Amino acid sequence: MEITFLNHASYILKTEKSSVLFDPYLSGTAFNNGWKLLNEEEHNVTDINYIFYSHEHPDHFQVDFLKNNFTQNRDEVTILYQETYDKRVKKFCTNLGYTFIELPDKKELKIGNDFDIICGKVPFYDSWVMIKDGNQNMLNVNDCVLEDPSLVHNIKKYTKNADIDVLFTQFSYASFSDPENRSYRARKQLETIKLQNDVLSPKNIIPFASFIYFAHEENFYMNDSINTPEVVEDYINKNLNVDSIWLKPNENWVVGDNKDNEESINYWMKFYSNLQTLPKIKSLKTYSLNELEEKYASYFKKIRSRNNFILVYIYNLIFGKKVSLYLHDIDKHIEIGLLSGIKALNNNTEKYIKLHTESLAFIFDFDFGIDTFAVAARFESSEDIFNDFTKTFAIGELNNTGKFLKFNNFYKFIKIDFIWRLFKFFRKGSGN
């Protein structure tokens, strides 16, 4: 196997007969203008047979990339993606002219005469993947939230204890955390790498899927505790008995070869060292309170049309909270709830989320809005009120995964791993 690293979570894996492109996010912003790549480079991605997508987050599944590339040979490029209920990704890709293969959950599938692939879902929407070419095995867990040892042991189980020649894994946090918890989150991410190493015993680890920065003026503060390659490399050298491989954009590495990481680490560190000078994005539009009320009405109408209202009511009774928000661009305090909607407040409350009206409008406009809100972190809040807010408006995100609160839809919730992850989400709140 030969690897050509591109950027962030994207690379090309070359086997004897094929080239597989992973999670291409190579330019522009992501998560409602909340993220940017540390640096953008030009890449040659023309000679590709397959594209694997781990999940729909825009730093992995970039719509513009699919629309703007492979215009002459799309039918010769096959998308590899986890099997889903709604077939939304499949429909989108095939409508653009791509060939599409659905990957059954945790079942090995032979792709042509070249390699075998195993894709495993990690609730709610993410997935890991192993590719086996008969000689070497590559495992990519991208930014799957593997905070529980059982989740890592499950990967080992479903890959049938196969030897792992190279493991790709995230090395820094990638969603909101308040000031008291960000350092902990950064350290926990390092401990997660160690957990994966201890359970999976890879021969090489490639830290990746973290070469971004929180790029908006509203979330730039989130960069204060991110893990840098130097920090990660030092941790690996002191705590893990494994070879780490660091790659810069367009760098090639033959799996198993010795690798001097100094040049690659130095490449990335020049951006981390100058992080405070990187450009900041500004909000583009301010919404009035009336406009937000109209967007909420449309949002709730969609929730009611897709879900049984009795179940929505029960959900809100158990998990819903009325949360105070401070809309700083229009200098207004409001109270908001799933069923109660928006109510203007005359006085500010002790605890609230400080955000721009643009971010609140985004939550109402898109099913994935609350998820993007959490990842983009374009706000200021304590963990507890943030968790209350995300749980209150989580039904939209649930619908976005093809699951709905309907009596005839419960079969989609039956899987034990999904139920367990859902329980932990509601107990502790969201977060990567």
WOGI-V615928 format. One record per helix or strand. SS is the DSSP state (a for helix, b for strand). FROM is the first residue (numbers start at 1). LEN is the number of residues. Records with the same first field share a line. If there is no record, write none. Layout:
SS = FROM-LEN + FROM-LEN
This chain:
b = 2-6 + 10-5 + 19-4 + 29-2 + 35-3 + 50-3 + 78-5 + 99-5 + 105-1 + 109-3 + 115-8 + 126-7 + 137-4 + 166-5 + 204-5 + 212-3 + 216-1 + 243-2 + 252-3 + 281-1 + 323-5 + 332-6 + 341-5 + 353-3 + 379-2
a = 63-6 + 74-3 + 88-8 + 149-10 + 182-19 + 220-6 + 229-11 + 262-12 + 275-3 + 289-18 + 309-11 + 357-9 + 369-8 + 383-10 + 394-7 + 407-7 + 416-13
